[in-house]
Each structure stands twice: as structure tokens, then as C-alpha cells.
Amino acid sequence: MGMLRRMTEGNLKAPGGETVRVQLEDNLAAPEHARRATGQVLRRWGLTPLLDSVLLAVSELVGNAVRHGAAPVKLTLSRLIDGIRIDVHDADPREPRLPAPPALAAQTSETGRGLQIVSSVAAEVGVEQIRGDGKMVYARFVTEGDEK
């Protein structure tokens, strides 16, 4: 997926089940805390086949929110009929940008490709502006056998 999808309130709610919300500290330990909580939830929900991809996305999105967004940072995990949706909310309204394809010199950079990585492992990635309260970047993952 080359671009972030913009969501509207009408298509935010996906059918499914349980939702877990995690309030995160505004520090560099937040991605680790988010991964730990996410791992526990995915195991409880029986979604271990998605574990590696979802943990990668959680780490990238929470890390971006802590480094480039504004506190508070919140993680929401929503069980869908066909998988899981992760939402990372922060108070900064600026939308993340997918960088242009990296130039040869930038290919060895250790930063700047997080959203591209998430887009490559998720079925869908997008952003929703929350009027007066920043933004929410989300990624949706589907279980094996469901279309990406």
C-alpha cells in the first residue's frame, strides 16, 4: 500500500468483538510496553499467527507517536471477525507522511521507513483526524485464508 487511507467516522467501526485500550507512557519504553500488552492480547484471542506482523506494526506506530507526535499516546486493539485492528492515537494533528521511494544514499538509513514496513505487512493502514484531539493511525490485519 503506497498511501495512508483516510477514514471517516462512518467506516471506523468494524464488526467483531472485544476491544482493549492501553494508555502508554510518553517515553522510549512505550513501544516495549505496547508490544508486551499486544502479545498478551493476541495470545488470549487466539491470533498468534498474526503475532510477528502485529508486534512489528505496534512497535513502529507507537514509536512514531512517541518520537514525532504528542502525549498522550494510546493503543487500542480491536478484535475483528477476520483478524485485528490496532489504533495508535496521539495528540498531534499532523498526519504522518510516507516518504518518497528512498534514494540510493538513504537506503542504509535506520529511520524513515516505518510506515512503509507497516504497509507491507498489514492488510490496510490509514489515519483518522480527531477534531481537537490529534490523530489516530491504524493498521488492520487479517487471519490466514482471508484476503489481505
Secondary structure by P-SEA (a helix, b strand, c coil): ccbbbbbccccccccbbbbbbbbbccccaaaaaaaaaaaaaaaaaccccaaaaaaaaaaaaaaaaaacccccbbbbbbbccccbbbbbbccccbbbbbcccccccccccccccaaaaaaacccccbbbbcccbbbbbbbbbbcccccc
